[in-house]
C-alpha cells in the first residue's frame, strides 16, 4: 500500500523540524503512538481534533498536511527562529562596520542567504567574514556595469 499525502507530509514536517515523533506527541499532549500510527498508516482516519493539535504543534495548517504540492521547508521551526536571532544582529553589526547602505530587498536577501548557509549547521558560530563576503557580492552586483 502506498503512503498517503497526509503520511508523507506529516513525516516531512517532522523531519524538517528535526524532532522525534515521540517528542511531537509529548508536545501536542497526544497519546503515545498517535502520530506514529498516522505515519505508518495504522490510523487511517485521524480525527479533526488530533490533526488540528498536530498542525498547531508543528506550526502549520491542517490543509498543509493534505497538500500534495507543499514545500515543507517553506515553514520555519523553533531552531530556525533561534538561528535568525543569532544572524540578525551580526548582519546589522557588519553593515554598520562596513558603513554600507543597503536596500530593504538587499537586506532581506542577505538575511536569507546567510540563514540558508547556516541552516544545516545551526549550532555553528556565526562568522562575520561570511556575512561580509555576501554583502560585498550584493554591493558589487549593484554597482557593476
Steps between C-alpha positions, in 0.01 A plus 500: 500500500638843411530781750234768499572871461424540871757237595768645274445862601479422869827311478661784300389766749636296791829436324533865391459614861754244614277359774412146594148363461486436874602861567220627276250275679622629837487868396155452347387312812383206288487134593813297438527381137222733377726669244698182432177316414403772250841494331501119478144488367362319804270791580338568163246761605635711786252738656493867407587580861818291489598644163443855626712431807780356286480790253506758781799333662688489168400858419313414180141489380298179473466561127882492476497146632285399202660719231684277248700799373616636835861601533574405856805721539279806441418478869733597781561290807611606848867447410454734203374781724797454729733512200336823377555651845870419468538620142302825502718698744815379324376624163405838646837527676684414177302752293581772753866396518534514121298822487277357225170629374276208409144490379228306677516241223878465528472466875235228480695318226814513715307374802355217291837403354677500837210307654513235228877475537475424874168310503659154458732573796308741727729447800803625310617845609429781255807609304482869411738442208228298329251780558752754368561290190127466429447874550794585272353273231171688523670841488715397202194372314324829568779720364645282224436603141 
